[in-house]
Amino acid sequence: MRVISVLQNQTQEHAPACALATQTPEVTRRSLLKGGGVLMGTLAAGSPLALLAPSTTWALALQTLTQAEGDTLLQMGRALFPHPQLPDAVYALLVKDLDGSAAASADAARDLRAGIASLDHLAGGSFLKASAGRRLEAVKAMEGQAFFNTVRGKCVTALYDNEMAFAVFGYEGAAWEKGGYLTRGFQDLTWLPDPSAEASPPSS
């Protein structure tokens, strides 16, 4: 089986940099032997990422968190910032960042595990087995707490500042080095109404 890693970058132009580096199954087995968990999944056939990626199977080897802990944080990310069009591989970047914090600090690892335990309790025993509505209630109940703020803060950069999300949302990247957007894609959005003539006069 060939998997792609969400841990490394690839410099291939126009490809999702955080998603496309290849990784052998032996790497994930080593992670298990070290005590960390492994998150794995597949990209939907025909999706923007599946069309760009060398494989539809992805994996994230965790340094400190278990698979269940990683899955819980991934689903919390989905409850906080729900985007049905984003695959789990993008939300796994949130888990990657939080796992990195846990690996670097015993206090951070303890706080994450305590927060996950609270989520399970608020969800009736298991956050992962709870319905989407129950998960959202559990997350809302923790709003304002340090754990909630930590995960939400990581979500902002992990979910939106990466080329996988750019590919899904249709963001073409910075344009200043290519002459700006005025004559390059300024009005090619399909999800916003066309501006009025007064708001968008022709360029001189």
ZAZA-238288 format. One record per atom (N, C-alpha, C): z, y, x; residue number from 1; atom name. Coordinates in pm, whole numbers, plus 50000, padded with zeros to 5 digits. Last residue first. Layout:
# ZAZA-238288
c3;c2;c1;dovex;pado
Z;Y;X;NUM;CA
...
***
This chain:
# ZAZA-238288
c3;c2;c1;dovex;pado
48304;55122;49215;204;N
48198;55213;49260;204;CA
48119;55151;49374;204;C
48372;54890;48951;203;N
48395;54939;49087;203;CA
48277;55026;49128;203;C
48439;54972;48609;202;N
48357;54910;48713;202;CA
48385;54970;48849;202;C
48781;54964;48484;201;N
48649;55029;48501;201;CA
48571;54961;48611;201;C
48996;54839;48308;200;N
48926;54777;48419;200;CA
48788;54838;48435;200;C
49096;54983;48099;199;N
49192;54929;48195;199;CA
49124;54872;48318;199;C
48867;55040;47955;198;N
48946;55149;48010;198;CA
49042;55102;48119;198;C
48784;54789;47876;197;N
48701;54863;47970;197;CA
48777;54977;48034;197;C
49065;54557;47876;196;N
48975;54652;47813;196;CA
48895;54725;47919;196;C
49068;54225;48021;195;N
49121;54361;48003;195;CA
49018;54450;47935;195;C
49068;53910;47858;194;N
48995;54007;47938;194;CA
49053;54146;47915;194;C
49375;53716;47861;193;N
49266;53785;47791;193;CA
49196;53884;47884;193;C
49426;53434;48077;192;N
49465;53567;48034;192;CA
49347;53633;47960;192;C
49324;53198;48172;191;N
49442;53188;48086;191;CA
49498;53324;48046;191;C
49124;53220;48351;190;N
49087;53170;48219;190;CA
49203;53169;48122;190;C
49031;53457;48596;189;N
49136;53385;48527;189;CA
49088;53341;48389;189;C
48852;53611;48732;188;N
48811;53475;48703;188;CA
48921;53392;48637;188;C
48861;53875;48827;187;N
48859;53851;48683;187;CA
48817;53708;48649;187;C
48871;53855;49106;186;N
48962;53946;49037;186;CA
48972;53914;48888;186;C
48712;53702;49279;185;N
48805;53635;49189;185;CA
48896;53725;49110;185;C
48622;53933;49467;184;N
48644;53791;49492;184;CA
48753;53738;49398;184;C
48615;54201;49454;183;N
48486;54133;49443;183;CA
48499;53983;49468;183;C
48894;54236;49452;182;N
48809;54315;49365;182;CA
48672;54251;49346;182;C
49071;54107;49621;181;N
49028;54036;49501;181;CA
48923;54110;49418;181;C
49016;54118;49985;180;N
49078;54152;49858;180;CA
49016;54078;49740;180;C
48910;54026;50220;179;N
48851;54143;50161;179;CA
48908;54183;50027;179;C
49050;53823;50323;178;N
48912;53792;50283;178;CA
48848;53909;50209;178;C
49303;53902;50360;177;N
49229;53874;50482;177;CA
49083;53839;50452;177;C
49386;53923;50092;176;N
49369;54044;50173;176;CA
49285;54019;50298;176;C
49434;53702;49941;175;N
49295;53745;49950;175;CA
49275;53862;50045;175;C
49628;53400;49917;174;N
49615;53541;49955;174;CA
49469;53577;49975;174;C
49541;53164;49651;173;N
49601;53208;49776;173;CA
49577;53355;49804;173;C
49459;53084;49405;172;N
49365;53067;49516;172;CA
49418;53116;49649;172;C
49609;52895;49156;171;N
49626;53010;49246;171;CA
49541;52988;49371;171;C
49611;52684;48978;170;N
49486;52754;49001;170;CA
49496;52878;49087;170;C
49825;52519;48939;169;N
49821;52643;48861;169;CA
49691;52722;48880;169;C
49764;52313;49122;168;N
49781;52283;48980;168;CA
49765;52408;48895;168;C
49751;52446;49368;167;N
49635;52370;49320;167;CA
49644;52344;49171;167;C
50008;52554;49388;166;N
49893;52643;49383;166;CA
49772;52571;49324;166;C
50159;52322;49411;165;N
50170;52400;49289;165;CA
50052;52496;49275;165;C
50070;52255;49669;164;N
50051;52162;49558;164;CA
50058;52236;49426;164;C
50147;52463;49834;163;N
50006;52453;49798;163;CA
49978;52349;49691;163;C
50434;52655;49741;162;N
50373;52542;49808;162;CA
50232;52521;49753;162;C
50636;52801;49594;161;N
50583;52845;49722;161;CA
50529;52726;49801;161;C
50737;52676;49366;160;N
50630;52774;49352;160;CA
50568;52820;49484;160;C
50939;52490;49420;159;N
50839;52461;49318;159;CA
50718;52553;49324;159;C
51095;52599;49627;158;N
51041;52464;49639;158;CA
50926;52440;49542;158;C
51175;52856;49537;157;N
51085;52843;49651;157;CA
51020;52705;49658;157;C
51317;52790;49300;156;N
51223;52902;49303;156;CA
51124;52889;49418;156;C
51496;52581;49356;155;N
51379;52558;49271;155;CA
51274;52666;49290;155;C
51705;52694;49495;154;N
51609;52612;49569;154;CA
51482;52589;49488;154;C
51835;52818;49277;153;N
51782;52898;49386;153;CA
51678;52821;49468;153;C
51913;52595;49124;152;N
51817;52691;49069;152;CA
51754;52775;49179;152;C
52097;52477;49302;151;N
51976;52405;49263;151;CA
51871;52502;49208;151;C
52290;52686;49321;150;N
52227;52629;49440;150;CA
52095;52562;49405;150;C
52371;52727;49059;149;N
52304;52835;49131;149;CA
52231;52784;49255;149;C
52494;52478;49005;148;N
52380;52523;48925;148;CA
52301;52629;49001;148;C
52704;52489;49194;147;N
52605;52382;49199;147;CA
52478;52423;49125;147;C
52852;52711;49098;146;N
52790;52713;49231;146;CA
52680;52608;49243;146;C
52781;52806;48758;145;N
52859;52736;48859;145;CA
52781;52731;48990;145;C
52595;52915;48586;144;N
52690;53005;48651;144;CA
52774;52938;48757;144;C
52571;52632;48378;143;N
52516;52762;48417;143;CA
52625;52853;48474;143;C
52645;52394;48278;142;N
52685;52421;48416;142;CA
52635;52557;48465;142;C
52532;52376;48030;141;N
52678;52379;48037;141;CA
52729;52413;48177;141;C
52263;52346;48091;140;N
52309;52475;48040;140;CA
52461;52488;48050;140;C
52266;52075;48162;139;N
52233;52176;48262;139;CA
52283;52312;48218;139;C
52328;51958;47915;138;N
52416;51937;48030;138;CA
52392;52044;48137;138;C
52110;52036;47761;137;N
52244;52080;47723;137;CA
52340;52068;47841;137;C
51907;51898;47896;136;N
51905;52044;47893;136;CA
52042;52099;47855;136;C
51983;51634;47841;135;N
51979;51682;47979;135;CA
51985;51834;47982;135;C
51946;51627;47567;134;N
52082;51611;47619;134;CA
52089;51659;47764;134;C
51667;51654;47555;133;N
51754;51753;47493;133;CA
51895;51748;47547;133;C
51582;51422;47684;132;N
51549;51552;47742;132;CA
51638;51661;47684;132;C
51851;51177;47688;131;N
51728;51235;47634;131;CA
51703;51371;47699;131;C
51979;50996;47974;130;N
51994;51083;47858;130;CA
51857;51134;47812;130;C
51955;50865;48209;129;N
51929;50787;48088;129;CA
51935;50872;47962;129;C
52025;51058;48397;128;N
51891;51001;48401;128;CA
51856;50925;48273;128;C
52291;51111;48343;127;N
52193;51217;48322;127;CA
52053;51159;48314;127;C
52522;50918;48194;126;N
52410;50909;48287;126;CA
52307;51017;48253;126;C
52741;51014;48042;125;N
52756;50898;48131;125;CA
52645;50886;48233;125;C
52686;51241;47895;124;N
52735;51122;47825;124;CA
52743;50998;47910;124;C
52625;51463;48033;123;N
52513;51398;47963;123;CA
52557;51270;47893;123;C
52855;51527;48162;122;N
52813;51613;48052;122;CA
52700;51551;47970;122;C
52852;51326;48360;121;N
52960;51333;48262;121;CA
52916;51413;48140;121;C
52623;51393;48507;120;N
52633;51263;48441;120;CA
52738;51266;48331;120;C
52702;51647;48600;119;N
52585;51632;48513;119;CA
52590;51501;48437;119;C
52914;51572;48766;118;N
52939;51655;48648;118;CA
52823;51647;48549;118;C
52775;51435;48963;117;N
52874;51363;48882;117;CA
52906;51441;48755;117;C
52630;51648;49068;116;N
52558;51538;49003;116;CA
52652;51458;48915;116;C
52841;51794;49181;115;N
52760;51851;49074;115;CA
52684;51745;48998;115;C
52928;51617;49376;114;N
53021;51656;49270;114;CA
52944;51715;49151;114;C
52701;51611;49536;113;N
52743;51487;49469;113;CA
52842;51518;49356;113;C
52695;51877;49625;112;N
52584;51823;49548;112;CA
52627;51699;49471;112;C
52936;51889;49767;111;N
52917;51974;49650;111;CA
52802;51923;49562;111;C
52889;51706;49975;110;N
52999;51685;49881;110;CA
52978;51765;49754;110;C
52676;51831;50105;109;N
52658;51698;50047;109;CA
52766;51670;49944;109;C
52802;52064;50190;108;N
52691;52073;50097;108;CA
52667;51939;50029;108;C
52989;51953;50367;107;N
53035;52028;50250;107;CA
52925;52039;50146;107;C
52826;51848;50562;106;N
52905;51755;50482;106;CA
52958;51825;50357;106;C
52506;51953;50633;105;N
52642;51998;50605;105;CA
52714;51897;50515;105;C
52256;51844;50671;104;N
52304;51940;50771;104;CA
52450;51978;50752;104;C
52211;51685;50454;103;N
52212;51621;50585;103;CA
52271;51713;50691;103;C
52209;51874;50252;102;N
52316;51774;50253;102;CA
52326;51706;50389;102;C
51973;52009;50313;101;N
52100;52081;50318;101;CA
52217;51984;50327;101;C
51792;51800;50268;100;N
51804;51858;50401;100;CA
51934;51935;50418;100;C
51825;51769;49996;99;N
51866;51659;50084;99;CA
51880;51709;50227;99;C
51710;52008;49912;98;N
51853;51985;49887;98;CA
51906;51872;49976;98;C
51443;51968;49994;97;N
51521;52081;50045;97;CA
51670;52058;50028;97;C
51375;51733;49847;96;N
51365;51736;49993;96;CA
51451;51847;50052;96;C
51403;51823;49587;95;N
51495;51720;49636;95;CA
51494;51719;49789;95;C
51184;51998;49583;94;N
51320;52048;49558;94;CA
51422;51951;49614;94;C
50980;51816;49616;93;N
51004;51914;49724;93;CA
51139;51980;49707;93;C
50969;51685;49378;92;N
51033;51615;49490;92;CA
51057;51708;49608;92;C
50815;51844;49222;91;N
50960;51855;49204;91;CA
51035;51781;49315;91;C
50569;51744;49315;90;N
50606;51883;49342;90;CA
50756;51901;49328;90;C
50574;51480;49223;89;N
50561;51504;49367;89;CA
50597;51647;49404;89;C
50570;51489;48948;88;N
50700;51471;49014;88;CA
50692;51499;49163;88;C
50327;51747;48866;87;N
50371;51608;48886;87;CA
50507;51604;48954;87;C
50296;51993;48620;86;N
50336;51967;48758;86;CA
50382;51822;48772;86;C
50256;52011;48349;85;N
50139;51987;48432;85;CA
50173;51961;48578;85;C
50504;52073;48238;84;N
50449;51938;48217;84;CA
50331;51907;48309;84;C
50754;52230;48368;83;N
50608;52247;48375;83;CA
50546;52108;48359;83;C
51064;52375;48342;82;N
50976;52270;48288;82;CA
50828;52308;48294;82;C
51309;52432;48520;81;N
51176;52493;48524;81;CA
51074;52390;48473;81;C
51535;52280;48443;80;N
51547;52422;48474;80;CA
51412;52494;48465;80;C
51436;52023;48408;79;N
51506;52088;48296;79;CA
51515;52238;48318;79;C
51333;51972;48661;78;N
51241;51976;48546;78;CA
51307;52042;48426;78;C
51569;51974;48807;77;N
51467;52073;48834;77;CA
51368;52085;48719;77;C
51683;51744;48703;76;N
51748;51873;48678;76;CA
51649;51987;48703;76;C
51510;51557;48810;75;N
51508;51579;48664;75;CA
51582;51706;48626;75;C
51586;51582;49081;74;N
51447;51605;49040;74;CA
51439;51636;48890;74;C
51852;51508;49069;73;N
51818;51645;49107;73;CA
51675;51679;49068;73;C
51816;51237;48998;72;N
51892;51327;48911;72;CA
51858;51472;48942;72;C
51676;51135;49217;71;N
51613;51136;49086;71;CA
51683;51233;48991;71;C
51880;51161;49413;70;N
51755;51234;49425;70;CA
51682;51245;49292;70;C
52067;50981;49311;69;N
52103;51123;49326;69;CA
51978;51209;49337;69;C
51918;50744;49323;68;N
51967;50792;49193;68;CA
52004;50940;49200;68;C
51877;50723;49602;67;N
51763;50738;49511;67;CA
51807;50793;49377;67;C
52115;50932;49776;66;N
52065;50805;49728;66;CA
51945;50830;49636;66;C
52095;51163;50053;65;N
52112;51132;49911;65;CA
52058;50993;49878;65;C
52008;51167;50325;64;N
52149;51154;50288;64;CA
52168;51107;50145;64;C
51730;51161;50358;63;N
51817;51143;50474;63;CA
51959;51106;50433;63;C
51463;51002;50182;62;N
51581;51089;50183;62;CA
51671;51057;50302;62;C
51120;51007;50167;61;N
51233;50938;50228;61;CA
51349;51035;50241;61;C
50897;51004;49916;60;N
50988;51097;49985;60;CA
51106;51016;50035;60;C
50556;50933;49841;59;N
50692;50890;49870;59;CA
50768;50999;49941;59;C
50277;50859;49621;58;N
50351;50946;49713;58;CA
50492;50892;49732;58;C
49951;50753;49546;57;N
50091;50714;49557;57;CA
50161;50803;49660;57;C
49689;50815;49560;56;N
49759;50859;49439;56;CA
49906;50821;49441;56;C
49556;50952;49862;55;N
49614;50841;49788;55;CA
49682;50896;49664;55;C
49456;51186;49958;54;N
49394;51062;50005;54;CA
49447;50939;49935;54;C
49414;51450;49711;53;N
49497;51365;49795;53;CA
49423;51239;49840;53;C
49247;51580;49531;52;N
49255;51629;49668;52;CA
49323;51530;49762;52;C
49272;51451;49291;51;N
49137;51473;49341;51;CA
49138;51516;49487;51;C
49543;51463;49253;50;N
49483;51332;49276;50;CA
49342;51346;49332;50;C
49575;51737;49200;49;N
49628;51680;49324;49;CA
49566;51546;49356;49;C
49445;51770;48949;48;N
49401;51844;49068;48;CA
49450;51784;49199;48;C
49390;51440;48800;47;N
49466;51565;48815;47;CA
49419;51638;48940;47;C
49263;51195;48800;46;N
49189;51310;48750;46;CA
49262;51442;48760;46;C
49558;51013;48752;45;N
49416;51010;48784;45;CA
49346;51130;48721;45;C
49866;51143;48858;44;N
49780;51108;48746;44;CA
49634;51114;48787;44;C
50029;50997;49133;43;N
49964;51114;49077;43;CA
49868;51070;48967;43;C
50340;50820;49146;42;N
50195;50825;49153;42;CA
50145;50954;49090;42;C
50632;50775;49356;41;N
50563;50796;49230;41;CA
50414;50795;49251;41;C
50963;50759;49493;40;N
50821;50726;49495;40;CA
50761;50751;49359;40;C
51231;50824;49707;39;N
51167;50855;49580;39;CA
51019;50824;49594;39;C
51485;50653;49863;38;N
51342;50681;49867;38;CA
51296;50711;49725;38;C
51798;50725;50033;37;N
51715;50669;49929;37;CA
51569;50705;49951;37;C
51970;50631;50338;36;N
51913;50726;50245;36;CA
51828;50656;50141;36;C
52039;50430;50513;35;N
52132;50463;50407;35;CA
52080;50564;50307;35;C
51876;50323;50702;34;N
51966;50431;50746;34;CA
52060;50476;50636;34;C
51723;50150;50552;33;N
51818;50092;50646;33;CA
51917;50196;50696;33;C
51567;50338;50417;32;N
51663;50257;50343;32;CA
51768;50197;50435;32;C
51412;50433;50628;31;N
51503;50524;50558;31;CA
51608;50446;50481;31;C
51262;50210;50687;30;N
51358;50258;50785;30;CA
51459;50351;50720;30;C
51103;50206;50459;29;N
51200;50097;50480;29;CA
51304;50138;50583;29;C
50945;50431;50500;28;N
51038;50431;50389;28;CA
51141;50319;50404;28;C
50799;50344;50724;27;N
50883;50463;50733;27;CA
50985;50465;50621;27;C
50648;50130;50632;26;N
50758;50104;50724;26;CA
50852;50224;50736;26;C
50438;50234;50478;25;N
50557;50184;50409;25;CA
50675;50159;50501;25;C
50325;50539;50648;24;N
50321;50396;50624;24;CA
50445;50351;50550;24;C
50165;50832;50539;23;N
50288;50772;50588;23;CA
50281;50624;50555;23;C
49968;51131;50569;22;N
49984;50989;50539;22;CA
50110;50936;50603;22;C
49994;51443;50407;21;N
50010;51368;50531;21;CA
50037;51222;50500;21;C
49979;51587;50170;20;N
49872;51496;50203;20;CA
49885;51423;50335;20;C
50162;51780;50075;19;N
50152;51653;50008;19;CA
50068;51549;50077;19;C
50169;52038;50163;18;N
50296;51966;50161;18;CA
50281;51824;50113;18;C
49908;52135;50138;17;N
49963;52115;50271;17;CA
50089;52030;50269;17;C
49646;52032;49952;16;N
49788;52067;49937;16;CA
49865;52035;50064;16;C
49344;52167;50102;15;N
49424;52054;50057;15;CA
49568;52097;50043;15;C
49193;52368;50217;14;N
49185;52351;50072;14;CA
49264;52232;50020;14;C
49181;52207;50534;13;N
49154;52325;50451;13;CA
49136;52285;50305;13;C
49445;52026;50672;12;N
49313;52017;50611;12;CA
49291;52133;50514;12;C
49692;52015;50786;11;N
49620;52141;50800;11;CA
49482;52137;50738;11;C
49986;51902;50633;10;N
49854;51869;50685;10;CA
49771;51996;50685;10;C
50337;51842;50677;9;N
50223;51928;50644;9;CA
50094;51869;50699;9;C
50573;51615;50524;8;N
50503;51671;50637;8;CA
50387;51757;50587;8;C
50689;51506;50298;7;N
50777;51561;50401;7;CA
50702;51638;50508;7;C
50562;51362;50116;6;N
50583;51502;50080;6;CA
50672;51570;50184;6;C
50315;51129;50217;5;N
50449;51183;50233;5;CA
50455;51326;50185;5;C
50147;50871;50046;4;N
50143;51001;50111;4;CA
50283;51058;50110;4;C
50078;50524;50111;3;N
50151;50630;50042;3;CA
50129;50760;50116;3;C
49919;50220;50055;2;N
49916;50345;50129;2;CA
49986;50452;50047;2;C
50000;49881;50084;1;N
50000;50000;50000;1;CA
50000;50124;50088;1;C
***
